[in-house]
Amino acid sequence: MVLRAIANGAKSWSGVRRFVEEETGETIPKSSLTRVVNRLEELSIIKDYQFLDPIHREAAKVLR
């Protein structure tokens, strides 16, 4: 869901959180979201809330 949020234009931590909470209808713990974002950066999938590879971005748009 975090990848989908970024693929759909979320440009900040709060934007990602808002997207995820609206899509799921649940509150996501701040620490959980921070861990996911940090891990995606460690894996070189995203940096500064942007995908490093356009193929990942397009694939994330169709995730369910």
PDBQT receptor file of N, H, CA, C and O in Angstrom, charges set to zero:
ATOM      1  N   MET A   1       0.830  -1.180   0.000  1.00  0.00    +0.000 N 
ATOM      2  CA  MET A   1       0.000   0.000   0.000  1.00  0.00    +0.000 C 
ATOM      3  C   MET A   1       0.884   1.256   0.000  1.00  0.00    +0.000 C 
ATOM      4  O   MET A   1       0.515   2.269  -0.595  1.00  0.00    +0.000 OA
ATOM      5  N   VAL A   2       2.026   1.196   0.651  1.00  0.00    +0.000 N 
ATOM      6  H   VAL A   2       2.326   0.373   1.134  1.00  0.00    +0.000 HD
ATOM      7  CA  VAL A   2       2.945   2.340   0.669  1.00  0.00    +0.000 C 
ATOM      8  C   VAL A   2       3.477   2.598  -0.741  1.00  0.00    +0.000 C 
ATOM      9  O   VAL A   2       3.549   3.746  -1.178  1.00  0.00    +0.000 OA
ATOM     10  N   LEU A   3       3.841   1.551  -1.438  1.00  0.00    +0.000 N 
ATOM     11  H   LEU A   3       3.782   0.618  -1.083  1.00  0.00    +0.000 HD
ATOM     12  CA  LEU A   3       4.312   1.710  -2.813  1.00  0.00    +0.000 C 
ATOM     13  C   LEU A   3       3.224   2.319  -3.693  1.00  0.00    +0.000 C 
ATOM     14  O   LEU A   3       3.493   3.195  -4.515  1.00  0.00    +0.000 OA
ATOM     15  N   ARG A   4       2.010   1.850  -3.515  1.00  0.00    +0.000 N 
ATOM     16  H   ARG A   4       1.792   1.138  -2.848  1.00  0.00    +0.000 HD
ATOM     17  CA  ARG A   4       0.900   2.380  -4.306  1.00  0.00    +0.000 C 
ATOM     18  C   ARG A   4       0.663   3.856  -4.003  1.00  0.00    +0.000 C 
ATOM     19  O   ARG A   4       0.369   4.640  -4.905  1.00  0.00    +0.000 OA
ATOM     20  N   ALA A   5       0.792   4.231  -2.734  1.00  0.00    +0.000 N 
ATOM     21  H   ALA A   5       1.030   3.594  -2.001  1.00  0.00    +0.000 HD
ATOM     22  CA  ALA A   5       0.618   5.635  -2.351  1.00  0.00    +0.000 C 
ATOM     23  C   ALA A   5       1.639   6.517  -3.059  1.00  0.00    +0.000 C 
ATOM     24  O   ALA A   5       1.290   7.568  -3.598  1.00  0.00    +0.000 OA
ATOM     25  N   ILE A   6       2.884   6.095  -3.057  1.00  0.00    +0.000 N 
ATOM     26  H   ILE A   6       3.168   5.242  -2.620  1.00  0.00    +0.000 HD
ATOM     27  CA  ILE A   6       3.944   6.876  -3.693  1.00  0.00    +0.000 C 
ATOM     28  C   ILE A   6       3.744   6.910  -5.213  1.00  0.00    +0.000 C 
ATOM     29  O   ILE A   6       3.954   7.942  -5.849  1.00  0.00    +0.000 OA
ATOM     30  N   ALA A   7       3.342   5.786  -5.781  1.00  0.00    +0.000 N 
ATOM     31  H   ALA A   7       3.171   4.947  -5.264  1.00  0.00    +0.000 HD
ATOM     32  CA  ALA A   7       3.093   5.730  -7.222  1.00  0.00    +0.000 C 
ATOM     33  C   ALA A   7       1.949   6.646  -7.635  1.00  0.00    +0.000 C 
ATOM     34  O   ALA A   7       1.906   7.129  -8.766  1.00  0.00    +0.000 OA
ATOM     35  N   ASN A   8       1.029   6.879  -6.716  1.00  0.00    +0.000 N 
ATOM     36  H   ASN A   8       1.063   6.487  -5.797  1.00  0.00    +0.000 HD
ATOM     37  CA  ASN A   8      -0.124   7.725  -7.005  1.00  0.00    +0.000 C 
ATOM     38  C   ASN A   8       0.064   9.168  -6.550  1.00  0.00    +0.000 C 
ATOM     39  O   ASN A   8      -0.905   9.922  -6.457  1.00  0.00    +0.000 OA
ATOM     40  N   GLY A   9       1.303   9.555  -6.265  1.00  0.00    +0.000 N 
ATOM     41  H   GLY A   9       2.090   8.943  -6.340  1.00  0.00    +0.000 HD
ATOM     42  CA  GLY A   9       1.595  10.963  -6.048  1.00  0.00    +0.000 C 
ATOM     43  C   GLY A   9       1.862  11.423  -4.629  1.00  0.00    +0.000 C 
ATOM     44  O   GLY A   9       2.087  12.614  -4.415  1.00  0.00    +0.000 OA
ATOM     45  N   ALA A  10       1.848  10.532  -3.650  1.00  0.00    +0.000 N 
ATOM     46  H   ALA A  10       1.666   9.565  -3.823  1.00  0.00    +0.000 HD
ATOM     47  CA  ALA A  10       2.178  10.944  -2.279  1.00  0.00    +0.000 C 
ATOM     48  C   ALA A  10       3.656  11.332  -2.240  1.00  0.00    +0.000 C 
ATOM     49  O   ALA A  10       4.523  10.531  -2.591  1.00  0.00    +0.000 OA
ATOM     50  N   LYS A  11       3.939  12.565  -1.810  1.00  0.00    +0.000 N 
ATOM     51  H   LYS A  11       3.235  13.215  -1.525  1.00  0.00    +0.000 HD
ATOM     52  CA  LYS A  11       5.307  13.095  -1.848  1.00  0.00    +0.000 C 
ATOM     53  C   LYS A  11       5.917  13.294  -0.463  1.00  0.00    +0.000 C 
ATOM     54  O   LYS A  11       7.009  13.847  -0.333  1.00  0.00    +0.000 OA
ATOM     55  N   SER A  12       5.200  12.838   0.581  1.00  0.00    +0.000 N 
ATOM     56  H   SER A  12       4.312  12.389   0.476  1.00  0.00    +0.000 HD
ATOM     57  CA  SER A  12       5.708  13.023   1.941  1.00  0.00    +0.000 C 
ATOM     58  C   SER A  12       5.211  11.883   2.819  1.00  0.00    +0.000 C 
ATOM     59  O   SER A  12       4.321  11.122   2.437  1.00  0.00    +0.000 OA
ATOM     60  N   TRP A  13       5.806  11.782   4.003  1.00  0.00    +0.000 N 
ATOM     61  H   TRP A  13       6.528  12.400   4.313  1.00  0.00    +0.000 HD
ATOM     62  CA  TRP A  13       5.404  10.765   4.961  1.00  0.00    +0.000 C 
ATOM     63  C   TRP A  13       3.926  10.912   5.305  1.00  0.00    +0.000 C 
ATOM     64  O   TRP A  13       3.195   9.923   5.346  1.00  0.00    +0.000 OA
ATOM     65  N   SER A  14       3.487  12.141   5.552  1.00  0.00    +0.000 N 
ATOM     66  H   SER A  14       4.081  12.944   5.519  1.00  0.00    +0.000 HD
ATOM     67  CA  SER A  14       2.082  12.361   5.916  1.00  0.00    +0.000 C 
ATOM     68  C   SER A  14       1.159  12.074   4.733  1.00  0.00    +0.000 C 
ATOM     69  O   SER A  14       0.042  11.595   4.927  1.00  0.00    +0.000 OA
ATOM     70  N   GLY A  15       1.605  12.359   3.524  1.00  0.00    +0.000 N 
ATOM     71  H   GLY A  15       2.512  12.748   3.366  1.00  0.00    +0.000 HD
ATOM     72  CA  GLY A  15       0.806  12.038   2.349  1.00  0.00    +0.000 C 
ATOM     73  C   GLY A  15       0.626  10.539   2.180  1.00  0.00    +0.000 C 
ATOM     74  O   GLY A  15      -0.458  10.068   1.838  1.00  0.00    +0.000 OA
ATOM     75  N   VAL A  16       1.698   9.794   2.422  1.00  0.00    +0.000 N 
ATOM     76  H   VAL A  16       2.579  10.177   2.699  1.00  0.00    +0.000 HD
ATOM     77  CA  VAL A  16       1.626   8.334   2.347  1.00  0.00    +0.000 C 
ATOM     78  C   VAL A  16       0.680   7.819   3.420  1.00  0.00    +0.000 C 
ATOM     79  O   VAL A  16      -0.168   6.968   3.153  1.00  0.00    +0.000 OA
ATOM     80  N   ARG A  17       0.825   8.332   4.623  1.00  0.00    +0.000 N 
ATOM     81  H   ARG A  17       1.514   9.023   4.840  1.00  0.00    +0.000 HD
ATOM     82  CA  ARG A  17      -0.030   7.881   5.724  1.00  0.00    +0.000 C 
ATOM     83  C   ARG A  17      -1.501   8.161   5.429  1.00  0.00    +0.000 C 
ATOM     84  O   ARG A  17      -2.356   7.303   5.650  1.00  0.00    +0.000 OA
ATOM     85  N   ARG A  18      -1.788   9.336   4.940  1.00  0.00    +0.000 N 
ATOM     86  H   ARG A  18      -1.093  10.033   4.760  1.00  0.00    +0.000 HD
ATOM     87  CA  ARG A  18      -3.166   9.711   4.613  1.00  0.00    +0.000 C 
ATOM     88  C   ARG A  18      -3.741   8.767   3.540  1.00  0.00    +0.000 C 
ATOM     89  O   ARG A  18      -4.870   8.293   3.667  1.00  0.00    +0.000 OA
ATOM     90  N   PHE A  19      -2.962   8.503   2.495  1.00  0.00    +0.000 N 
ATOM     91  H   PHE A  19      -2.045   8.888   2.392  1.00  0.00    +0.000 HD
ATOM     92  CA  PHE A  19      -3.407   7.613   1.415  1.00  0.00    +0.000 C 
ATOM     93  C   PHE A  19      -3.709   6.223   1.958  1.00  0.00    +0.000 C 
ATOM     94  O   PHE A  19      -4.768   5.658   1.684  1.00  0.00    +0.000 OA
ATOM     95  N   VAL A  20      -2.780   5.676   2.726  1.00  0.00    +0.000 N 
ATOM     96  H   VAL A  20      -1.920   6.135   2.949  1.00  0.00    +0.000 HD
ATOM     97  CA  VAL A  20      -2.949   4.313   3.251  1.00  0.00    +0.000 C 
ATOM     98  C   VAL A  20      -4.170   4.236   4.159  1.00  0.00    +0.000 C 
ATOM     99  O   VAL A  20      -4.957   3.295   4.066  1.00  0.00    +0.000 OA
ATOM    100  N   GLU A  21      -4.328   5.222   5.033  1.00  0.00    +0.000 N 
ATOM    101  H   GLU A  21      -3.689   5.987   5.108  1.00  0.00    +0.000 HD
ATOM    102  CA  GLU A  21      -5.463   5.202   5.953  1.00  0.00    +0.000 C 
ATOM    103  C   GLU A  21      -6.789   5.357   5.216  1.00  0.00    +0.000 C 
ATOM    104  O   GLU A  21      -7.778   4.728   5.594  1.00  0.00    +0.000 OA
ATOM    105  N   GLU A  22      -6.828   6.178   4.178  1.00  0.00    +0.000 N 
ATOM    106  H   GLU A  22      -6.025   6.689   3.871  1.00  0.00    +0.000 HD
ATOM    107  CA  GLU A  22      -8.059   6.339   3.396  1.00  0.00    +0.000 C 
ATOM    108  C   GLU A  22      -8.398   5.064   2.627  1.00  0.00    +0.000 C 
ATOM    109  O   GLU A  22      -9.564   4.680   2.537  1.00  0.00    +0.000 OA
ATOM    110  N   GLU A  23      -7.386   4.416   2.079  1.00  0.00    +0.000 N 
ATOM    111  H   GLU A  23      -6.439   4.728   2.152  1.00  0.00    +0.000 HD
ATOM    112  CA  GLU A  23      -7.620   3.201   1.295  1.00  0.00    +0.000 C 
ATOM    113  C   GLU A  23      -8.021   2.012   2.158  1.00  0.00    +0.000 C 
ATOM    114  O   GLU A  23      -8.868   1.211   1.764  1.00  0.00    +0.000 OA
ATOM    115  N   THR A  24      -7.415   1.898   3.331  1.00  0.00    +0.000 N 
ATOM    116  H   THR A  24      -6.727   2.549   3.651  1.00  0.00    +0.000 HD
ATOM    117  CA  THR A  24      -7.674   0.729   4.175  1.00  0.00    +0.000 C 
ATOM    118  C   THR A  24      -8.773   0.970   5.206  1.00  0.00    +0.000 C 
ATOM    119  O   THR A  24      -9.398   0.025   5.688  1.00  0.00    +0.000 OA
ATOM    120  N   GLY A  25      -9.006   2.231   5.542  1.00  0.00    +0.000 N 
ATOM    121  H   GLY A  25      -8.498   2.999   5.151  1.00  0.00    +0.000 HD
ATOM    122  CA  GLY A  25      -9.981   2.532   6.583  1.00  0.00    +0.000 C 
ATOM    123  C   GLY A  25      -9.456   2.249   7.980  1.00  0.00    +0.000 C 
ATOM    124  O   GLY A  25     -10.222   2.210   8.943  1.00  0.00    +0.000 OA
ATOM    125  N   GLU A  26      -8.161   2.052   8.085  1.00  0.00    +0.000 N 
ATOM    126  H   GLU A  26      -7.539   2.084   7.303  1.00  0.00    +0.000 HD
ATOM    127  CA  GLU A  26      -7.524   1.754   9.369  1.00  0.00    +0.000 C 
ATOM    128  C   GLU A  26      -6.411   2.748   9.637  1.00  0.00    +0.000 C 
ATOM    129  O   GLU A  26      -5.844   3.332   8.714  1.00  0.00    +0.000 OA
ATOM    130  N   THR A  27      -6.105   2.932  10.911  1.00  0.00    +0.000 N 
ATOM    131  H   THR A  27      -6.565   2.458  11.662  1.00  0.00    +0.000 HD
ATOM    132  CA  THR A  27      -4.991   3.796  11.302  1.00  0.00    +0.000 C 
ATOM    133  C   THR A  27      -3.709   2.993  11.261  1.00  0.00    +0.000 C 
ATOM    134  O   THR A  27      -3.639   1.893  11.809  1.00  0.00    +0.000 OA
ATOM    135  N   ILE A  28      -2.706   3.536  10.619  1.00  0.00    +0.000 N 
ATOM    136  H   ILE A  28      -2.764   4.430  10.173  1.00  0.00    +0.000 HD
ATOM    137  CA  ILE A  28      -1.413   2.865  10.550  1.00  0.00    +0.000 C 
ATOM    138  C   ILE A  28      -0.494   3.484  11.605  1.00  0.00    +0.000 C 
ATOM    139  O   ILE A  28      -0.365   4.707  11.668  1.00  0.00    +0.000 OA
ATOM    140  N   PRO A  29       0.145   2.654  12.430  1.00  0.00    +0.000 N 
ATOM    141  CA  PRO A  29       1.055   3.204  13.443  1.00  0.00    +0.000 C 
ATOM    142  C   PRO A  29       2.219   3.964  12.792  1.00  0.00    +0.000 C 
ATOM    143  O   PRO A  29       2.762   3.540  11.771  1.00  0.00    +0.000 OA
ATOM    144  N   LYS A  30       2.582   5.080  13.397  1.00  0.00    +0.000 N 
ATOM    145  H   LYS A  30       2.141   5.424  14.225  1.00  0.00    +0.000 HD
ATOM    146  CA  LYS A  30       3.660   5.912  12.854  1.00  0.00    +0.000 C 
ATOM    147  C   LYS A  30       4.956   5.123  12.712  1.00  0.00    +0.000 C 
ATOM    148  O   LYS A  30       5.661   5.256  11.711  1.00  0.00    +0.000 OA
ATOM    149  N   SER A  31       5.269   4.303  13.709  1.00  0.00    +0.000 N 
ATOM    150  H   SER A  31       4.696   4.195  14.521  1.00  0.00    +0.000 HD
ATOM    151  CA  SER A  31       6.526   3.548  13.672  1.00  0.00    +0.000 C 
ATOM    152  C   SER A  31       6.522   2.519  12.544  1.00  0.00    +0.000 C 
ATOM    153  O   SER A  31       7.558   2.275  11.925  1.00  0.00    +0.000 OA
ATOM    154  N   SER A  32       5.384   1.923  12.278  1.00  0.00    +0.000 N 
ATOM    155  H   SER A  32       4.543   2.121  12.781  1.00  0.00    +0.000 HD
ATOM    156  CA  SER A  32       5.296   0.933  11.201  1.00  0.00    +0.000 C 
ATOM    157  C   SER A  32       5.530   1.587   9.843  1.00  0.00    +0.000 C 
ATOM    158  O   SER A  32       6.275   1.062   9.016  1.00  0.00    +0.000 OA
ATOM    159  N   LEU A  33       4.902   2.716   9.620  1.00  0.00    +0.000 N 
ATOM    160  H   LEU A  33       4.296   3.143  10.292  1.00  0.00    +0.000 HD
ATOM    161  CA  LEU A  33       5.077   3.418   8.357  1.00  0.00    +0.000 C 
ATOM    162  C   LEU A  33       6.527   3.861   8.180  1.00  0.00    +0.000 C 
ATOM    163  O   LEU A  33       7.088   3.731   7.092  1.00  0.00    +0.000 OA
ATOM    164  N   THR A  34       7.124   4.374   9.225  1.00  0.00    +0.000 N 
ATOM    165  H   THR A  34       6.669   4.480  10.109  1.00  0.00    +0.000 HD
ATOM    166  CA  THR A  34       8.517   4.808   9.162  1.00  0.00    +0.000 C 
ATOM    167  C   THR A  34       9.428   3.637   8.820  1.00  0.00    +0.000 C 
ATOM    168  O   THR A  34      10.342   3.784   8.008  1.00  0.00    +0.000 OA
ATOM    169  N   ARG A  35       9.192   2.469   9.429  1.00  0.00    +0.000 N 
ATOM    170  H   ARG A  35       8.450   2.350  10.088  1.00  0.00    +0.000 HD
ATOM    171  CA  ARG A  35      10.002   1.279   9.136  1.00  0.00    +0.000 C 
ATOM    172  C   ARG A  35       9.874   0.875   7.675  1.00  0.00    +0.000 C 
ATOM    173  O   ARG A  35      10.871   0.549   7.030  1.00  0.00    +0.000 OA
ATOM    174  N   VAL A  36       8.651   0.894   7.149  1.00  0.00    +0.000 N 
ATOM    175  H   VAL A  36       7.842   1.159   7.672  1.00  0.00    +0.000 HD
ATOM    176  CA  VAL A  36       8.431   0.496   5.752  1.00  0.00    +0.000 C 
ATOM    177  C   VAL A  36       9.138   1.461   4.805  1.00  0.00    +0.000 C 
ATOM    178  O   VAL A  36       9.827   1.029   3.880  1.00  0.00    +0.000 OA
ATOM    179  N   VAL A  37       8.973   2.755   5.029  1.00  0.00    +0.000 N 
ATOM    180  H   VAL A  37       8.414   3.105   5.780  1.00  0.00    +0.000 HD
ATOM    181  CA  VAL A  37       9.617   3.754   4.167  1.00  0.00    +0.000 C 
ATOM    182  C   VAL A  37      11.139   3.614   4.231  1.00  0.00    +0.000 C 
ATOM    183  O   VAL A  37      11.809   3.642   3.199  1.00  0.00    +0.000 OA
ATOM    184  N   ASN A  38      11.676   3.466   5.422  1.00  0.00    +0.000 N 
ATOM    185  H   ASN A  38      11.131   3.443   6.261  1.00  0.00    +0.000 HD
ATOM    186  CA  ASN A  38      13.130   3.308   5.569  1.00  0.00    +0.000 C 
ATOM    187  C   ASN A  38      13.627   2.058   4.854  1.00  0.00    +0.000 C 
ATOM    188  O   ASN A  38      14.683   2.078   4.222  1.00  0.00    +0.000 OA
ATOM    189  N   ARG A  39      12.871   0.980   4.953  1.00  0.00    +0.000 N 
ATOM    190  H   ARG A  39      12.013   0.964   5.467  1.00  0.00    +0.000 HD
ATOM    191  CA  ARG A  39      13.287  -0.266   4.306  1.00  0.00    +0.000 C 
ATOM    192  C   ARG A  39      13.261  -0.132   2.783  1.00  0.00    +0.000 C 
ATOM    193  O   ARG A  39      14.161  -0.618   2.099  1.00  0.00    +0.000 OA
ATOM    194  N   LEU A  40      12.237   0.522   2.259  1.00  0.00    +0.000 N 
ATOM    195  H   LEU A  40      11.506   0.917   2.815  1.00  0.00    +0.000 HD
ATOM    196  CA  LEU A  40      12.168   0.740   0.808  1.00  0.00    +0.000 C 
ATOM    197  C   LEU A  40      13.345   1.584   0.331  1.00  0.00    +0.000 C 
ATOM    198  O   LEU A  40      13.857   1.371  -0.768  1.00  0.00    +0.000 OA
ATOM    199  N   GLU A  41      13.772   2.534   1.148  1.00  0.00    +0.000 N 
ATOM    200  H   GLU A  41      13.356   2.707   2.040  1.00  0.00    +0.000 HD
ATOM    201  CA  GLU A  41      14.948   3.337   0.797  1.00  0.00    +0.000 C 
ATOM    202  C   GLU A  41      16.215   2.503   0.869  1.00  0.00    +0.000 C 
ATOM    203  O   GLU A  41      17.090   2.634   0.013  1.00  0.00    +0.000 OA
ATOM    204  N   GLU A  42      16.330   1.641   1.885  1.00  0.00    +0.000 N 
ATOM    205  H   GLU A  42      15.620   1.534   2.581  1.00  0.00    +0.000 HD
ATOM    206  CA  GLU A  42      17.498   0.762   2.007  1.00  0.00    +0.000 C 
ATOM    207  C   GLU A  42      17.606  -0.184   0.810  1.00  0.00    +0.000 C 
ATOM    208  O   GLU A  42      18.707  -0.507   0.363  1.00  0.00    +0.000 OA
ATOM    209  N   LEU A  43      16.458  -0.624   0.296  1.00  0.00    +0.000 N 
ATOM    210  H   LEU A  43      15.564  -0.362   0.658  1.00  0.00    +0.000 HD
ATOM    211  CA  LEU A  43      16.438  -1.533  -0.852  1.00  0.00    +0.000 C 
ATOM    212  C   LEU A  43      16.593  -0.800  -2.186  1.00  0.00    +0.000 C 
ATOM    213  O   LEU A  43      16.553  -1.419  -3.249  1.00  0.00    +0.000 OA
ATOM    214  N   SER A  44      16.770   0.514  -2.122  1.00  0.00    +0.000 N 
ATOM    215  H   SER A  44      16.803   1.017  -1.258  1.00  0.00    +0.000 HD
ATOM    216  CA  SER A  44      16.935   1.363  -3.315  1.00  0.00    +0.000 C 
ATOM    217  C   SER A  44      15.738   1.286  -4.262  1.00  0.00    +0.000 C 
ATOM    218  O   SER A  44      15.891   1.321  -5.483  1.00  0.00    +0.000 OA
ATOM    219  N   ILE A  45      14.555   1.180  -3.679  1.00  0.00    +0.000 N 
ATOM    220  H   ILE A  45      14.431   1.152  -2.688  1.00  0.00    +0.000 HD
ATOM    221  CA  ILE A  45      13.333   1.210  -4.472  1.00  0.00    +0.000 C 
ATOM    222  C   ILE A  45      12.822   2.637  -4.569  1.00  0.00    +0.000 C 
ATOM    223  O   ILE A  45      12.348   3.067  -5.620  1.00  0.00    +0.000 OA
ATOM    224  N   ILE A  46      12.924   3.377  -3.452  1.00  0.00    +0.000 N 
ATOM    225  H   ILE A  46      13.309   3.027  -2.598  1.00  0.00    +0.000 HD
ATOM    226  CA  ILE A  46      12.513   4.780  -3.446  1.00  0.00    +0.000 C 
ATOM    227  C   ILE A  46      13.611   5.633  -2.826  1.00  0.00    +0.000 C 
ATOM    228  O   ILE A  46      14.490   5.132  -2.125  1.00  0.00    +0.000 OA
ATOM    229  N   LYS A  47      13.541   6.918  -3.098  1.00  0.00    +0.000 N 
ATOM    230  H   LYS A  47      12.827   7.325  -3.668  1.00  0.00    +0.000 HD
ATOM    231  CA  LYS A  47      14.395   7.911  -2.444  1.00  0.00    +0.000 C 
ATOM    232  C   LYS A  47      13.610   9.215  -2.465  1.00  0.00    +0.000 C 
ATOM    233  O   LYS A  47      13.145   9.656  -3.516  1.00  0.00    +0.000 OA
ATOM    234  N   ASP A  48      13.470   9.823  -1.299  1.00  0.00    +0.000 N 
ATOM    235  H   ASP A  48      13.848   9.465  -0.446  1.00  0.00    +0.000 HD
ATOM    236  CA  ASP A  48      12.720  11.075  -1.172  1.00  0.00    +0.000 C 
ATOM    237  C   ASP A  48      11.316  10.953  -1.777  1.00  0.00    +0.000 C 
ATOM    238  O   ASP A  48      10.839  11.861  -2.459  1.00  0.00    +0.000 OA
ATOM    239  N   TYR A  49      10.676   9.827  -1.516  1.00  0.00    +0.000 N 
ATOM    240  H   TYR A  49      11.064   9.090  -0.962  1.00  0.00    +0.000 HD
ATOM    241  CA  TYR A  49       9.294   9.565  -1.943  1.00  0.00    +0.000 C 
ATOM    242  C   TYR A  49       9.127   9.584  -3.458  1.00  0.00    +0.000 C 
ATOM    243  O   TYR A  49       8.090   9.997  -3.979  1.00  0.00    +0.000 OA
ATOM    244  N   GLN A  50      10.160   9.132  -4.150  1.00  0.00    +0.000 N 
ATOM    245  H   GLN A  50      11.002   8.796  -3.727  1.00  0.00    +0.000 HD
ATOM    246  CA  GLN A  50      10.095   8.948  -5.597  1.00  0.00    +0.000 C 
ATOM    247  C   GLN A  50      10.742   7.615  -5.938  1.00  0.00    +0.000 C 
ATOM    248  O   GLN A  50      11.735   7.223  -5.326  1.00  0.00    +0.000 OA
ATOM    249  N   PHE A  51      10.180   6.927  -6.908  1.00  0.00    +0.000 N 
ATOM    250  H   PHE A  51       9.373   7.246  -7.406  1.00  0.00    +0.000 HD
ATOM    251  CA  PHE A  51      10.753   5.665  -7.347  1.00  0.00    +0.000 C 
ATOM    252  C   PHE A  51      12.046   5.924  -8.101  1.00  0.00    +0.000 C 
ATOM    253  O   PHE A  51      12.153   6.889  -8.857  1.00  0.00    +0.000 OA
ATOM    254  N   LEU A  52      13.020   5.060  -7.893  1.00  0.00    +0.000 N 
ATOM    255  H   LEU A  52      12.932   4.275  -7.279  1.00  0.00    +0.000 HD
ATOM    256  CA  LEU A  52      14.283   5.167  -8.604  1.00  0.00    +0.000 C 
ATOM    257  C   LEU A  52      14.185   4.506  -9.981  1.00  0.00    +0.000 C 
ATOM    258  O   LEU A  52      14.973   4.815 -10.875  1.00  0.00    +0.000 OA
ATOM    259  N   ASP A  53      13.231   3.607 -10.150  1.00  0.00    +0.000 N 
ATOM    260  H   ASP A  53      12.591   3.356  -9.424  1.00  0.00    +0.000 HD
ATOM    261  CA  ASP A  53      13.042   2.907 -11.418  1.00  0.00    +0.000 C 
ATOM    262  C   ASP A  53      11.591   3.099 -11.873  1.00  0.00    +0.000 C 
ATOM    263  O   ASP A  53      10.670   2.750 -11.135  1.00  0.00    +0.000 OA
ATOM    264  N   PRO A  54      11.376   3.638 -13.053  1.00  0.00    +0.000 N 
ATOM    265  CA  PRO A  54      10.001   3.871 -13.517  1.00  0.00    +0.000 C 
ATOM    266  C   PRO A  54       9.185   2.584 -13.657  1.00  0.00    +0.000 C 
ATOM    267  O   PRO A  54       7.957   2.626 -13.582  1.00  0.00    +0.000 OA
ATOM    268  N   ILE A  55       9.840   1.459 -13.856  1.00  0.00    +0.000 N 
ATOM    269  H   ILE A  55      10.838   1.425 -13.917  1.00  0.00    +0.000 HD
ATOM    270  CA  ILE A  55       9.114   0.189 -13.950  1.00  0.00    +0.000 C 
ATOM    271  C   ILE A  55       8.483  -0.155 -12.605  1.00  0.00    +0.000 C 
ATOM    272  O   ILE A  55       7.349  -0.631 -12.552  1.00  0.00    +0.000 OA
ATOM    273  N   HIS A  56       9.213   0.082 -11.523  1.00  0.00    +0.000 N 
ATOM    274  H   HIS A  56      10.135   0.468 -11.566  1.00  0.00    +0.000 HD
ATOM    275  CA  HIS A  56       8.641  -0.144 -10.182  1.00  0.00    +0.000 C 
ATOM    276  C   HIS A  56       7.434   0.753  -9.959  1.00  0.00    +0.000 C 
ATOM    277  O   HIS A  56       6.426   0.316  -9.403  1.00  0.00    +0.000 OA
ATOM    278  N   ARG A  57       7.531   2.006 -10.392  1.00  0.00    +0.000 N 
ATOM    279  H   ARG A  57       8.350   2.360 -10.844  1.00  0.00    +0.000 HD
ATOM    280  CA  ARG A  57       6.417   2.950 -10.220  1.00  0.00    +0.000 C 
ATOM    281  C   ARG A  57       5.165   2.459 -10.943  1.00  0.00    +0.000 C 
ATOM    282  O   ARG A  57       4.074   2.457 -10.373  1.00  0.00    +0.000 OA
ATOM    283  N   GLU A  58       5.322   2.049 -12.186  1.00  0.00    +0.000 N 
ATOM    284  H   GLU A  58       6.208   2.051 -12.650  1.00  0.00    +0.000 HD
ATOM    285  CA  GLU A  58       4.180   1.580 -12.959  1.00  0.00    +0.000 C 
ATOM    286  C   GLU A  58       3.595   0.298 -12.372  1.00  0.00    +0.000 C 
ATOM    287  O   GLU A  58       2.377   0.125 -12.346  1.00  0.00    +0.000 OA
ATOM    288  N   ALA A  59       4.450  -0.588 -11.906  1.00  0.00    +0.000 N 
ATOM    289  H   ALA A  59       5.440  -0.448 -11.926  1.00  0.00    +0.000 HD
ATOM    290  CA  ALA A  59       3.973  -1.837 -11.291  1.00  0.00    +0.000 C 
ATOM    291  C   ALA A  59       3.219  -1.546  -9.988  1.00  0.00    +0.000 C 
ATOM    292  O   ALA A  59       2.210  -2.188  -9.698  1.00  0.00    +0.000 OA
ATOM    293  N   ALA A  60       3.701  -0.595  -9.218  1.00  0.00    +0.000 N 
ATOM    294  H   ALA A  60       4.521  -0.074  -9.454  1.00  0.00    +0.000 HD
ATOM    295  CA  ALA A  60       3.056  -0.261  -7.938  1.00  0.00    +0.000 C 
ATOM    296  C   ALA A  60       1.673   0.338  -8.144  1.00  0.00    +0.000 C 
ATOM    297  O   ALA A  60       0.815   0.209  -7.271  1.00  0.00    +0.000 OA
ATOM    298  N   LYS A  61       1.439   0.983  -9.265  1.00  0.00    +0.000 N 
ATOM    299  H   LYS A  61       2.136   1.088  -9.974  1.00  0.00    +0.000 HD
ATOM    300  CA  LYS A  61       0.123   1.574  -9.540  1.00  0.00    +0.000 C 
ATOM    301  C   LYS A  61      -0.968   0.520  -9.662  1.00  0.00    +0.000 C 
ATOM    302  O   LYS A  61      -2.137   0.807  -9.402  1.00  0.00    +0.000 OA
ATOM    303  N   VAL A  62      -0.604  -0.689 -10.050  1.00  0.00    +0.000 N 
ATOM    304  H   VAL A  62       0.345  -0.922 -10.261  1.00  0.00    +0.000 HD
ATOM    305  CA  VAL A  62      -1.613  -1.736 -10.234  1.00  0.00    +0.000 C 
ATOM    306  C   VAL A  62      -1.688  -2.724  -9.069  1.00  0.00    +0.000 C 
ATOM    307  O   VAL A  62      -2.446  -3.693  -9.126  1.00  0.00    +0.000 OA
ATOM    308  N   LEU A  63      -0.913  -2.484  -8.020  1.00  0.00    +0.000 N 
ATOM    309  H   LEU A  63      -0.298  -1.697  -7.973  1.00  0.00    +0.000 HD
ATOM    310  CA  LEU A  63      -0.967  -3.353  -6.838  1.00  0.00    +0.000 C 
ATOM    311  C   LEU A  63      -2.326  -3.258  -6.172  1.00  0.00    +0.000 C 
ATOM    312  O   LEU A  63      -2.936  -2.189  -6.160  1.00  0.00    +0.000 OA
ATOM    313  N   ARG A  64      -2.794  -4.322  -5.635  1.00  0.00    +0.000 N 
ATOM    314  H   ARG A  64      -2.299  -5.191  -5.645  1.00  0.00    +0.000 HD
ATOM    315  CA  ARG A  64      -4.053  -4.357  -4.876  1.00  0.00    +0.000 C 
ATOM    316  C   ARG A  64      -3.821  -4.796  -3.483  1.00  0.00    +0.000 C 
ATOM    317  O   ARG A  64      -4.766  -4.885  -2.698  1.00  0.00    +0.000 OA
TER     318      ARG A  64
